[in-house]
């Protein structure tokens, strides 16, 4: 399972994402790739890993709708919490990779500047993340131990969740077959 999750993360890192140039910048040539030239305010499609490097250099920033933040995390947690029994809300396909990066960045920020407000924000984000993951995991366990689920329900699962759903379903069915 770990390898499958690492492959999904690798795929995320190599997914094109839109960025916005903070300033003009000449063309950047990498092994087999070229980016730019960049003009301030314009949008460009680049791989996530390149966008992250350019962002760290202050050359670009991510579009607001592509960034996971505390407000979005709070909304996702609320939406998950209000689902009726047996239902699961739909998450963005790249939710878990963005969540891991958001939490890692927040943790890195508090090591650089351990202000009480930042620490509190990080702890709140971590708690929201645990709530979302635990709520969804409980639902996935329930779904995987019942009869085969309709596509409309399993299509709401992210790729990471589909991995655990399939493995749990397989184990539960093997166990049932052995017992009965």
C-alpha positions as CSV (number, residue, x, y, z in Angstrom):
1,X,0.0,0.0,0.0
2,X,2.8,2.4,0.8
3,X,4.2,2.1,-2.7
4,X,0.8,2.8,-4.2
5,X,0.5,6.0,-2.1
6,X,4.1,7.0,-3.0
7,X,3.2,6.6,-6.7
8,X,0.1,8.8,-6.2
9,X,2.3,11.4,-4.6
10,X,4.8,11.2,-7.4
11,X,2.0,11.7,-9.9
12,X,0.8,14.7,-8.0
13,X,4.3,16.3,-8.0
14,X,4.3,15.8,-11.8
15,X,0.8,17.2,-12.4
16,X,0.5,20.5,-14.3
17,X,-0.7,23.4,-12.2
18,X,-1.4,27.0,-12.9
19,X,0.9,29.6,-11.4
20,X,0.9,33.4,-11.6
21,X,4.2,35.3,-12.2
22,X,5.1,37.8,-9.4
23,X,7.5,39.6,-11.7
24,X,9.1,39.4,-15.1
25,X,11.7,36.7,-15.3
26,X,13.8,35.4,-18.2
27,X,13.4,31.9,-19.6
28,X,14.5,29.1,-17.3
29,X,16.0,26.0,-18.9
30,X,16.0,22.7,-17.0
31,X,17.0,19.3,-18.3
32,X,14.7,18.9,-21.3
33,X,12.3,21.6,-20.0
34,X,12.0,25.3,-20.4
35,X,9.8,27.7,-18.5
36,X,9.0,31.2,-19.6
37,X,10.0,33.8,-20.1
38,X,7.6,34.9,-17.4
39,X,5.7,38.2,-17.4
40,X,4.3,39.6,-14.2
41,X,0.6,38.8,-13.7
42,X,0.4,36.2,-16.4
43,X,-0.7,32.6,-15.7
44,X,1.4,29.6,-16.7
45,X,1.1,25.9,-16.6
46,X,4.0,24.1,-15.0
47,X,4.5,20.9,-13.1
48,X,3.8,21.1,-9.4
49,X,7.4,20.5,-8.3
50,X,8.6,23.3,-10.6
51,X,5.9,25.6,-9.3
52,X,7.0,24.9,-5.7
53,X,10.6,25.8,-6.5
54,X,9.6,29.0,-8.3
55,X,7.4,29.9,-5.4
56,X,10.2,29.5,-2.9
57,X,12.3,31.8,-5.1
58,X,9.5,34.4,-5.0
59,X,9.1,34.3,-8.8
60,X,5.5,33.0,-8.8
61,X,2.6,32.2,-6.6
62,X,-0.2,29.6,-6.8
63,X,-3.7,30.6,-7.7
64,X,-5.8,31.0,-4.6
65,X,-8.2,28.3,-5.7
66,X,-5.4,25.8,-6.0
67,X,-4.1,26.4,-2.4
68,X,-5.4,24.5,0.6
69,X,-5.8,26.8,3.6
70,X,-7.4,26.7,7.1
71,X,-10.7,28.2,5.7
72,X,-11.0,25.5,3.1
73,X,-10.0,22.8,5.5
74,X,-12.7,24.0,7.9
75,X,-15.3,23.9,5.2
76,X,-14.3,20.4,4.1
77,X,-14.5,19.2,7.7
78,X,-17.9,20.8,8.2
79,X,-19.2,19.3,4.9
80,X,-18.0,15.8,5.9
81,X,-19.5,16.1,9.4
82,X,-23.0,16.9,8.1
83,X,-23.3,14.0,5.7
84,X,-26.1,11.5,6.5
85,X,-25.1,8.0,7.6
86,X,-23.7,5.9,4.8
87,X,-22.8,9.0,2.7
88,X,-19.4,10.5,2.0
89,X,-18.7,13.9,0.6
90,X,-16.7,14.4,-2.5
91,X,-13.2,15.8,-2.0
92,X,-10.9,17.4,-4.6
93,X,-8.8,14.6,-6.3
94,X,-5.6,16.1,-5.0
95,X,-6.8,16.7,-1.4
96,X,-4.4,14.4,0.4
97,X,-1.2,15.6,-1.3
98,X,-2.2,19.2,-0.7
99,X,-3.1,18.4,2.9
100,X,0.3,16.9,3.6
101,X,2.0,19.8,2.0
102,X,-0.1,22.4,3.8
103,X,0.6,20.8,7.2
104,X,4.3,20.4,6.5
105,X,4.5,24.0,5.4
106,X,2.6,25.2,8.5
107,X,4.9,23.2,10.7
108,X,8.0,24.6,9.0
109,X,6.7,28.1,9.5
110,X,6.3,27.6,13.3
111,X,9.8,26.3,13.6
112,X,11.0,29.4,11.8
113,X,8.7,31.8,13.8
114,X,7.2,30.1,16.8
115,X,4.5,32.7,17.5
116,X,1.6,31.5,19.6
117,X,-0.9,32.4,16.9
118,X,0.9,30.4,14.3
119,X,1.3,27.4,16.7
120,X,-2.4,27.6,17.5
121,X,-3.3,27.8,13.8
122,X,-1.1,24.7,13.0
123,X,-2.7,22.7,15.9
124,X,-6.2,23.7,14.7
125,X,-5.3,22.6,11.1
126,X,-3.9,19.4,12.3
127,X,-7.0,18.7,14.4
128,X,-9.3,19.4,11.4
129,X,-7.2,17.1,9.2
130,X,-7.4,14.3,11.8
131,X,-11.2,14.8,12.0
132,X,-11.6,14.6,8.2
133,X,-9.4,11.6,7.9
134,X,-11.0,9.7,10.8
135,X,-14.5,10.5,9.7
136,X,-13.8,9.3,6.1
137,X,-11.9,6.3,7.3
138,X,-14.9,5.2,9.5
139,X,-17.2,5.5,6.5
140,X,-14.8,3.6,4.2
141,X,-14.6,0.8,6.7
142,X,-18.4,0.6,6.8
143,X,-18.6,0.8,3.0
144,X,-16.0,-1.9,2.5
145,X,-17.6,-4.3,5.0
146,X,-21.0,-4.2,3.3
147,X,-22.3,-5.3,-0.1
148,X,-20.5,-4.0,-3.2
149,X,-21.1,-0.3,-3.4
150,X,-22.6,1.5,-6.4
151,X,-20.2,3.6,-8.5
152,X,-21.9,6.8,-7.5
153,X,-20.7,6.3,-3.9
154,X,-17.2,5.0,-4.6
155,X,-16.5,7.7,-7.2
156,X,-16.6,10.2,-4.3
157,X,-13.5,8.5,-2.9
158,X,-10.1,9.9,-3.7
159,X,-7.4,7.6,-5.2
160,X,-5.8,7.2,-1.8
161,X,-9.2,6.2,-0.3
162,X,-9.9,3.8,-3.2
163,X,-6.7,1.9,-2.3
164,X,-7.8,1.3,1.3
165,X,-11.4,0.6,0.3
166,X,-10.3,-2.0,-2.2
167,X,-7.9,-3.7,0.2
168,X,-10.4,-3.7,3.0
169,X,-13.2,-5.0,0.8
170,X,-10.9,-7.8,-0.4
171,X,-9.9,-8.8,3.2
172,X,-13.5,-8.7,4.5
173,X,-14.7,-10.9,1.6
174,X,-11.8,-13.3,2.2
175,X,-12.6,-13.5,5.9
176,X,-16.4,-14.0,5.1
177,X,-15.6,-16.8,2.7
178,X,-13.3,-18.5,5.2
179,X,-15.8,-18.2,8.1
180,X,-18.9,-19.2,6.1
